[in-house]
Amino acid sequence: MPLISAPSLNSRFTQLVIAAGCLITIFWFFAPSYYTINPGDVPPLTAPPAPEQRPDFTPPQAPAKPRPNHPIDHLIAEADREFNDLLSKETNNLHDAAQAYRNRRGRQPPPGFDRWFEFAQNHSAVMVEDFWDRIYHDLNPFWGVPAKQIREQANDILFRISVRKGNVTFRGDGEDRPWLNLWGNLTQTVAEWLPDLDMPINHMDESRMVVEWEEINKYMQAEQANRRIVSDDKLIEDFQTLEDMDKHPPPKFDPEWMKQGPYWPLAVVGCPPGSPARQAYIETDFRTPPPLLTTYPEGSYEGYVQNWTLAKSPCDNAHLQGLHGTFVEPISLSTTKQFFPLFGGSKLPMNNEILLPAAMYWTEDPFYSGGEDHGEAWRLKKTGLIWRGAASGGRNTKDNWTRFQRHRFLSMVNATSVKTLETNPAEGAPNFALPANGSYELVTQSPDAQPGAMGEWVDSWSDAGPVHLLCFPQERKENPPKEGPKFKKSCSYTDPYFSIASMVKMKDQYDYKYLPDIDGNSFSGRYRGFLGSTSLPVKATIYEEWHDSRLVPWKHFVPMDNTFVDFYGIMEYFVGNEKFGVVGHDEVARSLAIGGKQWAEKVLRREDMQIYVLRLLLEYARISDDRREVMGWRENKPGGGDVT
């Protein structure tokens, strides 16, 4: 509301009311149709200013147009172009798909490519060769390793899925391993087209393999040197069986698991020698304040993510060793420098696992997806965000909790925490900082804004809270019940900053327009559900997944830097600030949300996971075969014509 002194109120009341009415009338005729004026948009003129308010500040009387040439406008336009370029590569017949393969991979397609293509086409898959780039990123180094070594190492790992004559079996340690069961089930759905193979499985949340960059580079050079298009008459189309190895088990293989941290120095050996991570100081004392960013992230476009690969990379963002629980103190640590086939659901960019669609993406448990309900129409949703979850990400303690990503995000969207920092900047906050004044041109940081304006704005759209703070060690309740939980969900060392929030089911979270998604112990298992909803995901992660090549940031989701310094700018762009007259981009948000949902329903279906796994395992079986250099699908059959 306009802040004027009480003595001048009565003498100017009539003038101000007339002026306000004129402004409303003018705006009504000239504003675009999607701007609406509600009675509440015109502040009352009757209340005197509070003592702490500045009498020289007068917010706009009516909504202003959105900021012209906003950086996010540019990023969305670029994403549209990138997506259109991707779709222009779509193929619609076997011949064109095979030629696209040869052009991109430098080899003949693997044996069984025709059956794979038929399976994909029968399931209405969008056929763009780029969509399978992840497979080759993961498998190509194995061309530098003897095929016999691959087979023997894979056969000796305890947690393993095996295919023999079209049947799937899996083994473990006797414990209930839901991920192993789900991946076994997924593999069985395509097993009739698969040759014999063994798939070692990472059953843990955390990724586990980091081979030195120099070693992987040597394997990649061997793969490049080995590329050639073998002529059809020399191609071998059958796979070898593993009957002999089953009868005569190979020698024992020891991955030499390392279980002592910290993890950062173990992980950065997978980064290029000249990368920031390889040169960074190694943090070990996490009691000190976190390395917070208040200005534009390096490589961003005016503060916003423009290179998603760069933004996710710990190799290029060494400060993440002090801002992500994976590097601060993971829940468990069991990693190796040995290079052998190990399949998992996610990994860091420097890890060397072979990615499968995450097991919880295959499950039909509504805990991860929200079930069949994907949310109501956009216009019926609440204009705000919701986040619920455990404060996972690693083992948080009284000495290191300020370094964890979910704690940081929750503090940044807590109106009380934000207002406290605004009004007492000298005291600071334990685990977050606000953007430097003027860096993102936020209206709540303008010279006219009063202290506490940002906290008030955050309160208007944020509904975020932890359902469990997962403190370590666990803290017992003062008077624990004889039956039921004996330990608190809260932690004494974070009680001044967080309160436990009520659980909200996934399907009910879809009642909100914005769904931030933050890493937990590894990737976030709710991401596919968010993408398939009618809400807009806002994503920050350091983890890679199977679907990365088929999703375009700023087209199918909103990317966010892992420091979250850009988050306030993102939210002001989309929701605006009614009190200060800043109009948001609600229609743009709706377009991204609905467009992302429609795309997910084309390329992230359960059928797409089957198609991905079938192709992945055909390629994996080829690199595990001693005759791999001359194996491939023969397009021109002897005595027959070309395949079309």
N, C-alpha and C positions, 0 to 999 in steps of 0.2 A: 504494500500500500504506500501511497505518497507520504513522506514524512515531513510534515510542516508543524510549526510551533502552535501550541494551543491558542495564544492571544490572536494570531492571525486567522484562525480557523473561521470564526463567525463572520469577520469582515469580508472574507473572500469566498465564502461557501457558495453563494449563488454563481459567481464567475466560474468557479471550478466545475460545478455541476454542468453548466452550459457548455464549457469547453469539452468536458468528457463526452457529453452527448453528441457534439459535432464530430469528434474523432470517430465515435462508433458509427455514425451515419456514413461518413466518408469511406471508412474501411469496408462497410457492408456492401457498398456498390462496386468497389475496385479490387477487393481481395479475390484471389483465385477461389474456385468453388470448394476446394478441400480445406480451406481455413474456415473455422466456425467460431462465432462469438457466443459465449455463454454469459449469463448474468454474472457468474462468479469471476469472469475474466476482468471485470472492471472493479478495481479495489474500492472499498468504502472510504469515505472522506471524513468520518466522524471520530475516529479514535486518535487520541494524542500519541505522539511517539513515546516508546519506552525509553528510559534514561540512557541505555547503552546505544541507542540508534543514532545515526548521524542525520541531523536536520537538513543537510544539503543533498540527500539522496532521494531521487524520485524515479522509481521503476516505470517502464513504459505503461501506458494506459491500455494498449491493445497489442495482440501478438504481432511481432515483426516477421518478415519473411526469413526463411532459413539463410544461413550464411552462404553467400555465393562462392562458387569454386572451392568447396570444401575438399580437403584431401581425400576423404572417403568417396566422394563423387568420382574422382579420377580413378581410384582403385577399383571401384565397381565397374566402371567403363572398361578398364583394362581386363578385368576378369571376364566380362562378356566377350571380348575379343579372343581371349585365350580359350574360352569354352567353345566358341564357334569354330576356331581353328582345330580343336580336338575332334569335334563332331564331323568336320569335313574329311576326316581320315577313315570314316566308317566303311567297312566292307560288307558285302551282302551275298557273296558266294565263296565257295571253297577255293577256287583258283585265286581270286583277289586276296583272300585272307592268307593263303600260303605265300603269295608274292610279297605282301606286306611284312610277313614274318621274315622272309629272306632279306628284304631291304633293311630291316631294323636289327636283326640278330646276326646276319652274316653267316648263316648256316641253313641247312635244310630243316624243316620242321621235324619234330620227333616222330618215331613210329606211332601209329594210332591217331595222328593229327586229324585224319578224315573223320574218325569216330567221335573225337572231341568236338570237331566243328558241328557235326550233325546233332550231337547232344546239346550244344550251346544254341544252335539255331532252333531246335525243337522246343527250347525253353525261352525263346524270344529274347535272347541276350543282345545287348548292344555290342557290336563287334568292332572295337577300335584297338589296334595292336598295342598302343601305348598303355592300355589298361593293365597289361601283364608285365610292365617294366619291373615291378617289385620282384617277381620270380627270378629274373635274370640278374638283378642286383644281388640277390641272395645266393644264387647257384653258380654264377660264373666263376668265382674263385676256385671251385672244385675241379674245374678243367685243368688246374695246375697240380692236382693231387692224383696219384694213381687210383684207378677205379677199384682195384682189389682192396686197397687200404680203406676206401670209403665203405665198401660192403662189410668188411670185417669189423671196423670200429662200430658201425651202426648195429651190427648183430649182437654186440656184447654189452650195450647199455641197458641198465635195469629197467627204466621206464621206457617202454617201447610198444609201438603199434606195428604189427606185421601183416602183410598180405601174402597169402599163398593160394594159388589157383582160384582167385576171385573171392576168397574168404578172409575175413579180418579177425585177428586175435590181438589181445594186448595184455601186457604183464606189468606188474608194479611191485610194491613192497607189501601188499596185503591190506593196506589202509584204503579207506574210501577216497578215491581221487576223481572228483566230478569232471575235471577238465579232461582227464585221460578217457573217461567213458564217453564224453561228448564228442571228442575228436575221433574216437573209434567209431562212433555211430555215423559221423559225417563221412569218414572214409568208406564205410561199408556201403553207403548209398551210391558210390561210383566204382566199387571194387570190381565189378564184373568186367570193366574195361582196363583194369590195371594188371601189370605183370607182378611177379614176386618182388617184394621189397621190404625193408625194415626202416621204421621211422623212430629214432630216438626222440623222446618228448621231454621238454622242460616243464615240470609239474609245478614249479614255483611261480609266485607273482613276479619276482624280479628276473630280469634278463641275466644270463650267466656266462656268456662267452665273449671275451675280448682278446682277439689275436693282434699282435703288434702290426701296426700299419705297414711297416716295411715288408713283413712276410706276406700279407694279403696283396700288397702291390706286386710282389714277385709272381704270385699266382695269377693276378689279373693280366700281367704282361704275357704270361704263358697262354692264357685264354685268347688274348688278342692275336697272338702269333699263330694260333691253331685254327682260326676261323677260315672256312672255305666252303664253297657251295659244291658238294660232291654230286657228280652226275648221276642221273637216275639209274643207269645200268649198273652202277657200283654200290648202290645203297642196300643196306641190310635192314629189313623191316621187322624182324622178330627180336624179342628180348630173351636173354638167358634166364634160366630158372635158378633158384637157390637151393635145390634139392641136395646138392653135394655139400654145401656149407652146413645145412641142417644135420647131415649125417656125420660130418667131420667139423665140429665147432672150431672157430678160429682162435688164435691166442688171446689171452685176456688183454683188455685195453684199459689203461688207467688215465682218466682225464686230468688227474692231479688237481682236484678241486681245492681252491684257496678259500679259507673261511675267516681270515683275519683282515680287518680293514685298517684305515679308512678306504672307501671304495674309489674315491676320485683318482688317486695315483694308479690304481689298477685299471681304471677305465680309460684314462687319457692316452695310454699306449696305442689305442686304436685310432687316435687322431693323427693327421699329417704332421710331420716334424716341425714345420714352421707355424703351426696353428697357435692361437692365443692360449689354448688349454695346455699345450705341451710346454709353454714358457711361463705359465702362471705360478705364482707362489701357492704352495699347498697349505690350505687352512686345516688346522687341527683343533683350534680353540673356538668353539661356537657359542661361548658365553658373551662374546663381544657383539656389538651392534651389527646387524646384517648390512651387506653392501647394496644399499638401495639406490635406485635410479630415479631422478626427478626430471630429467630432460629426455630428448628424443633418443630412443634406442638406436644403436649403430646399424646402418643398413636399412632403416625405416624410410618411409615416404612421409616427410613432415610429421613424424611421430607415430605413424601407423604401419602395421606389418605389410610389406610389399613382397618380401621374399620369404615364403613360409618355411622353406628348407633351412634358410639361414637363421630364422627366428627360433627354430626348434633345436638348433645344434649346440650342444655344450662345448664342442670343439672350438666354435667361433664365439662363444659367450662364456668366458671363463668365470664370470661372476656367479654363474649358476651353481657352482660348487658350494656356495654359501647361501643359496636361496631355494634349494630343492632337497626334499628329504631323501631322495635316492642317493645323494652324495653326502648328506649330513650324517645320517645314521639309518640305513635301511633295516627293515624288520629282520631280514635274514641275509646272509652273505655266503654264497657258494659259487665261485666263478673260476674260470679256467682260461689259460692262454693257448691251450691245445686246439687245433682246428680239426673238427670232425662234424658230421651232420647232426644238428640238434634243432628240432622244430619247436616253435613257441608262438604265442599269440601277439606279442609286441616286443619291441627292443629299442634301445637307444641307437642313435645314428652310428656310433662306433662299435656296436655289438655285431656279432656274426651269426646269429641264429637264422634259421629259415622260417619265414613267417607263414602261419596258417591264419585263416579267419579266427578271431578270438572265440574260445569255447562258449563264453556267455552270449555271443552273438548267435550261436547256433541253438542255444536253449530257447524254449518257449516260455520260460519263467517270466511272468509279468513284472517281477522285481526289477529286471533289467530293461524291459521294453515298454512297460505300461499296458501290455496286453493288446487287445484289438482296438482299444480306444486311443486314437492319436491326437485328440484335442478337438475342441469346438472351433467354430468359425473365428477368424482373426478379430472381427469387430466385437465379438462377445468376450474376448479375453481381457484380463486385467493388464493395464499398461504398466508393466513393471517386470522385475525378475524374481525368480525364486531359486534358492539353492538349499538343499538338504543333503546331509551325508555325515559320515564319520570323519574326524580330523586325522585321517590316515595320511600316508606318504612316507612313513618310517616310524622309528621309535622316538617319540617326542618326550623330553624330560624337562625339568626346571631349568637346565642349563642350555638347552638348544631349541626350545619350542619356537623362539622368535625367527628361526630360519626356515620354517616349514611353509610350503606353498598354500595349503588350504587355510592355515591359521592367518596367513597374510591377507589372502583374499577376503576372508570373513571380516577381518578388521577394517578393510578398505570399504566394505559395503555396510558397515555398522554406523548408523547415523550418529550415535552417541560418541563413538571413537573419533569419527571425522570431525565433529563439532568441537570436541575436546582439544584436538590437535590444532584446529583453526584458531581457537580462542587462547590457546597457550602454546604457541609455536616454539618458544624457547625450551619448554620441557620435552618436546618431541614425543614420539610414540615408540613403544618397544619394538615393533615389527613392521612398520610401514611408514611411508612418507607420501605427502601430496605432491603432485607435479609442481615444478617451479612456477611461480607466478608468471603468467603470460605465455608459457611454453605451448599450451594447447588452446589458448584464447578462450578459456572457459569463462562464461559470464559470471559465475560465482566467484571468480578470482579477479574480476575487473576492478578498477579503482573505485567504482561506485558501490561495490558489494560490501555489505556489512559483515563483520566477523560472525561466523556460524551459518552463513548463507549456504555453503556447500553441504553441511550436515543436514540442514533443513531440506535441501533438494534431494539428497540421497534418501532421506526418510520417506519421500513422496513416492519412491518406486522400488525400494529394496525390501525383500522378505527373505533373509538368509540367516541360517544358523546351524550349528552342529547338533547332531542327535547323539553323539558320543565323542568325547575328547581324547579317549584312548591314552590316558597318561601312563607313564612308566616311571617307577613301578605303579601298579594299580593301587588305588586308595580305598580302604575299607569304609563302609558306612559306619557312622557312629553307633547306631543300634541296628545292626543287620538283622533281617528277618530269619526265622528258623528255616524257612523255605523261600526260594527265589534268590535273586542276585545279591551277593554279599558286598560287591564293590560299586563305587560311585561311577557315574558317567562323566562327572566333572573332575577337574584337577585343582588342587589348592593353589598351584602356582599360576593358573590362568583364570581363576575365579574373578579377579578384578576386571577381566576383559571380555569374558564370554559367558553366556547363559545357555543351558541346554534347551534346544527347540523341539517342538513336537514333530514326530515323523509325518511326512506327507507322501502318499503313494505317488508313483511315477505318473499314473494317469491323471491325478489331480494337479501335478505340477504343470501339465499341459494347459491348465487354465490361465497361465501367465504367458506373456508374449516373448519373454527373453529367458533363455536357459543357459547360464554359464556352466562350462564343463572344465573341471580342474583335475589334474593328475592325482591319483591316490598312491598306493604302493608301487604301481606302475601306471599303465594307461587307465582311462576311465571306462568301465564296462557299460555305462549308460549312453555312450555317444551314438551308437547306431539307433537307439530308441529316440534320442533327441532329433537326429537327422530325419527320421521317419514321422515326426510329429508335425503339427501345424504351427509350432512355435519356432523361434529362431535361436539356434545354438551359437554361443559365443565361446570359442575354444582356445585354450592355452595348453600346450603339452611339449614335452621333450621326447616323446615316444613315437615310434613309427609303427604303422599297421598295414595290413594287406591291401586296404582300399585306397591308400594315399594317391595312387596314380589316377584315380577316377573321380576325385573330388577337387573342385577349384575354389580356393579361398576367395571370399567376397562375392562368390556366386552361389555356393551351396551352404556356406556357414560364414560366420564372422571370425577371423583370426585375431588373437590377442597376444601380445608379448608376455613372456613368462614373468616379467617383473610386475605386470598389470598397470604400469604407469599410464598406458593409453586407455584404460578402461573408462575413466570419467569422460574422456573425449568421445569415446564410442557411444556411451549412453546419452550424452548431450546431443549428439548428432541424431540419434534415433528417437528419444523421448522428448527432447527439447527441455525447456524450463519455463513453465507457464507463468510463474510469478515474475520473471524477468522479461517476459514477452518473446522468448526464443521458441520458434516453432520447430518441432522435430520432423523427422522423415518417416512417419508411420507407414506410409504407403510403400516406401522403399523396403522397409523391414518386412512388411507383409509379402512383398514380391519375392524377397530372398527366402523367407520361411516356406512359402508355398512352392516356390521353384525347387528348393532343396528337398522338400518332401517328395515332389514328383520325380526328381532325379533319383533319390534313394529307392523309390519303388521300381526303378528300371535297372539299377546297377548294384544295389546292396541287398537284394533278395536272398532268401535261402538258396534258390536256384543258382544265383551268381556265386555263392560260396562253393557250391558243388562244382560248377564249371571251373572256378579258379583252382580248386584242389585237384581236380582231374588233370588239368594241364600241368600244374606244378609237379605232380607225382609222375607223370609221363616223362617230364624233363629230368626229374631226379633219378628215375630208373635208368635213363640213358647215360647220365654221367657216371652211374655206378656200374656200367657194363664195360667189359674190357674192349669191346669192339666199337666203342662210342664214336670214334672219329669218322666212321663210315656208316653209322646208323642214321636212319631218317625215313620220312614218309616219301614214297615214290608216287609222284603225281602222274607221270606217264607210264602206265602199266604196259608190260610186254604184250604185244599183239593187240593193244587197245588204243583208244584215242585219249586225248587229254581229258582230265577231270574238270568239270565245271560246277 
